[in-house]
Every structure is written in C-alpha cells, then in structure tokens.
C-alpha cells in the first residue's frame, strides 16, 4: 500500500515547520529504509500575518485563513491534515468540520505517551494563548484525564515573550534557556510529574537535559505520529 499524503499547515513559524519536515522524513526512512522519504504537501503561511491576527484577538480571521489552507491541501490530494503549531489548534474543531479528511490533533499523541509512562500531573509550557485558554488544556483534561499545571503569571509572560521575540525568529539565547529551566523547576516543585513543551519552537531551546522531570516534546511526538499514520 502506498504512503498516505500528509497535509502540513506550516509557517507558524517556519523554524518549527522545518523540524516537522525533518522529523517526518527521518521517521519514514527509519521505518522503510534506503532512500525512502515522506509523501507530503505543505501550506506555509507568512507568520507575520498570522501573528498579527493572534495578538489582535482576531481569531475569526485566523480561522478563515486556516480553513482555506486546509481546503487547499485537501484539494491538492492530502490524505489527512497536520497543523504544525500548538496555538492554532484553537480552531482545530472548525478546521476539521470544514474538510472531509481527518485532522491529527497535536495534543493526542502527546497525551498518549504521557499516559503510557504512567504519568497524570503535567506542567504545560507554550504561548500565553495555549497556557491560559481552554482549547488545549481542556482537551488534555477532558479527553485524556490529565491534570494540567501552568506557570505563574510572571512565568507565563516570560515563556510567551521568549517564543515570540526570540524562538520564532531563530534566536536561541543561553539566558533564555536558563529562564525556561527556572520555570520548569518551579512546575516540578508544584508537583508536575512531567513537562509538555507545548509550543513547537520550544524544542529549539530546551530538552530533557534541562528539566528535573520527564519532557514531552509536542513537535517530535506530533511529527512521528504523522509519519506513522501515513505508513500504517
């Protein structure tokens, strides 16, 4: 059976979309061997336009953009969709209703791996939208039975600022890594058994070596799940 075609909604930012492309193709080559690579299509946004909509609170406008991208990928032959960002899963349900192909939600493979590890109480890092609104935390809680902790107000501000002022621009600074380490230590002290890297750029800054508890990187878990879905 040929591979399914992965429809990637990317460019939010391209720094993390690059990682999706790399991880998906590495996974396909790992499973099939030789010079195999993934069959995929990518719609890549100009993130400046999406970021402006986010911070203006124009989620209806952002939803329209996402739906058009999803429909374009469906018309292009995609078998299923992958939104290559956590924050834009805010409109995942609307995108799914607008197309006739499945959407692989980023929270689901992450939650499955956490539960397989026997963990339930998790700390969540991400944009302020992801940490403070219900669309992501709620899915983890209601559909997967996880208890979700987020940083305090200052910690959330720090995490959000570093994402938008540095990581989406490809800037990785040692002092920002230390700031994230401090936030992760604080979450662990509150009882978090694991940390979710709930923004697809965070893996560019910190990893398991920076956390006192297990780290679950949504970028890697989502990309691997997409490759496996395309092959299985």
N, C-alpha and C positions, 0 to 999 in steps of 0.2 A: 504494500500500500504506500503511495507517495505521501510525503510530508504534507500536513495542512499548512496553509499560508497564514503566517502571523501578521496581523494588522496592528502596527505600533503607532500610537498617538504620542508624538515626542516633541522635542524642542522646548521642554519646560523644566529645566533648561537643557540645552544640548550637551552640557557637561555630563549629566546623568544619562541622557539618551545614548551617548557614546558607550557608556558602561553596559547598558541594556544590549546593544548590538554585539559588543564583545562577549558578554557572558552567554547570551543565547547561542552564538555561533560556537563558542568553546564547548558548550554542553552538547550540541548536536554532533560535533566532531568527536567528543568523548564517547558518545553512545554509538555512533555509526562508523567511526574510524576513518582512516585515509584522509582524503581532502574534502570530506563532506562538510556542508555548511547549511544554514537555515534558509528556508524559503520565506521571505518576509517583505512586507511593504511598510514604509514609514511616512506618515504625515508629520512634518516638522513645522511647528509654529515659530513665529517671531516672538520670543518670550517677552520682549518689551511691551508688546500689545497685550499679552495675557496678564503680565504683572500689573499693568495699569488698570485693567478691569478688576483684578483681585483687590487692590488697595483702594479702589474707588467704591468697592462693595457692589459692583455691577455683576452679580452672579448670573442674572438672566442673560446678559450679553455674553458672558463666558460660556454659559450653557449652550447658547446658539452656535458659538464657534466650535465647541466640542462635538455637537451633534452633526454639524456639516463635515467635520473631519472624519467622524465615524462613518457617515454615509458615503463619503468619498472612498474610504478604504473598502467598504462593503462592495461598492460598485467596481472597484479595482480587482476584486476576487478574494479578499481576505476571508479566511475561514472563521476566525474569532478575533476579538479586539483585546489590546493591552494598553491601558493608559499609563504612560511611563512617568508617573508622578503621584504622590500620595494626595496632595492638596486637591487636585482636580477630580478626585473620586467623590468630592462633594456633590457632583452632578452625575455620578455613575448610574443611578437608577433611571434618570431621564435619558441618558445616552443609550442604556440598554433597551428602553421602551421604543426608542426611535429607529432601531435597526432589527434585522432578522437573524443576526448571528450572535453567538454568546460573547459576553464580556468577562474576562478573567479578573476578578476583583483582587487588588493588591493585598487586602487585609487577610484573605482566606488562607493562602499558603503560609503566611507568617504565623497566623493563629494555629494552624495545624502543627507546625514544627514546635511551637511553644508547648502545646498540649502533649505532643509526643515525648517531650523532655520532662513531662510531669510537673510543669510549672503553671501557675494560675495568676500570680500577682505581678504585673509588669509595669515598668516605667516607660512612658512614651515621650520621645523627642520628635519634633517636627516644626513646621511653621506654626505661627500663632493660630491660624485657621484650623489646622489639624489638631493641635493640642487643646484648643478651647471650645471648638464646636462639636456637635454630636455625631456628625456623619461618619467619623472614623472610630472614635471611642465607642459609640453606641453599637456599631457592628461587632466590635470585639467583645463587648459585654453581652449583648442580647443574643447573638448567633453563636458565640463561641464560649460564653461563660467565663471570660477573663475579667479580672479586676484591674482597672487601669489607673495608674498614678501619673500625674504630670508635675513638672517643676513648679515652684512658687512663682509669683508674678515677675520678680526680677530674673529668675532663671528662664522663664518663657521668653521674656524680652531679649535676653542675651542669645538664646538659641535661634530665635527668629531673625534677629539682626545679622548674625553671622551668616545665616543662609543667604539672605538677600543682598547683603553688602559685600560678601566675600565668595562663598562657595559657588553660587550660580555664575560668578564672573571668573571662576577658575583660580581664585586666590585661596591658598592654604597656608595659614599662619600658625606658628608654634604657640603663640599666646592664646589663640582661639581654641586650639586643641586642649590646652590646659583648662580653659574656661568650661569646655564640654566635660572634661574629666571631673571637674568640681561638681557640675550639675548631676552627672551620673552617680558620683559618690553620695550626694545628698539623697537621690532617689533610693539608692540601696539602703541608706540609713533609715529611710522611712518604711522599709520592708519590701521594696521591689526585688523580686527573685530573678528578674531579667530586665534588659533594656531593649526596646524596639527603636531602631533607627528609622523613624517614620517620616523621613524626607529622603528622596532618592539621591541627594547630594551629600548627605552626612557621611556616607561611607568613604568619601574622599578625604575626610578629616580624621575620623576616629574609627577604631575597630575593637576587636576583643581584647587586645593588649592594653586598652585604655580604660577598661571597665572592671570593677570588682565582682560583677555578676555576669552571667552569660548574655551575649549580644546577639540580636536577631536583626539582620540587615535586610530591609524590605526590598531593596534593589536586586540583590542577588537571589533572594528567595522567589521573587516575582518572575525574574528573567528565567531562572531554571524551571519554574513551573510552566512558563510559556513554552519553552523548548520541549519539555516532556509532553505537554498537551499536543503539540504539533506532531510528535512522533508516535504517540500511543493511540 
